[in-house]
Amino acid sequence: MAAKNKDQDFVEFIVKGIVNNPDDVTVDRKVDEMGVLITLRVNPEDMGALIGREGSTARAIRTLTRIVGLKNSARVNLKIEEPEGGKRVERTEKKSVDRVVEDLEL
C-alpha cells in the first residue's frame, strides 16, 4: 500500500465492510492546496447503513479518516455523495409516547 493512498485504501476497506453491495463502492482521491479530498459513492440502498443513526457511522468514518491522514501528515476530508434521485427524509416533529398511543386510536 503506497503511503499517499493509505487514506483512500482505509476508507474503501471500512466502507466495503459496512455495506451490502461492496462491488458498488467507489472511492476517489484528489489532492489540492486545501489537502486531500476523498469522495465516496455507494449503492443507494446502502446509504442508510453508511450514514448510520443520526449520522453516527459517517461521523466515525470521517474521524478515523482524519486520523489516518494526520499519521501521514495530510489534511483529509471525506465527502459522501448522495446518489442520483436520492430522497432526503424530512424529519417530522417528535411525538411523545402518549401522543403516539392517541394517534393509534385504540
C-alpha positions, -999 to +999 in steps of 0.1 A: +000+000+000+015+033-011+019+058+018+000+085-001-030+063-007-034+048+028-063+071+035-082+061+003-075+024+009-086+027+045-120+043+036-126+017+009-118-012+033-141+002+061-170+011+038-169-023+019-172-040+053-203-020+062-224-020+030-244-049+015-231-041-021-193-038-017-188-040-055-207-007-059-183+012-037-161+038-054-135+059-037-118+088-055-089+108-041-080+144-051-052+165-037-052+203-038-039+232-017-066+226+009-054+190+015-068+156+004-105+152-006-118+116-006-151+113-025-172+082-017-201+067-037-221+037-027-252+019-039-284+040-030-296+010-009-265+013+013-268+050+022-287+042+055-260+018+067-233+042+057-248+072+074-260+054+105-284+066+131-282+104+133-251+103+111-230+084+137-214+059+113-205+086+088-191+108+116-170+079+129-156+071+094-147+108+089-129+110+123-109+078+116-100+091+081-087+123+095-066+103+120-051+082+092-044+115+073-027+130+104-004+100+107+007+107+071+010+145+076-021+153+054-053+171+060-080+146+048-117+153+043-144+128+033-173+137+011-201+112+008-220+118-025-258+114-025-270+090-052-290+104-081-326+107-072-318+103-036-346+114-012-339+134+019-362+123+046-379+153+062-380+149+099-414+154+115-420+166+149-410+142+177-440+127+194-444+117+230-454+081+237-488+093+249-493+112+216-484+081+195-508+060+215-536+086+209-528+085+172-534+048+171-570+053+182-573+021+201 
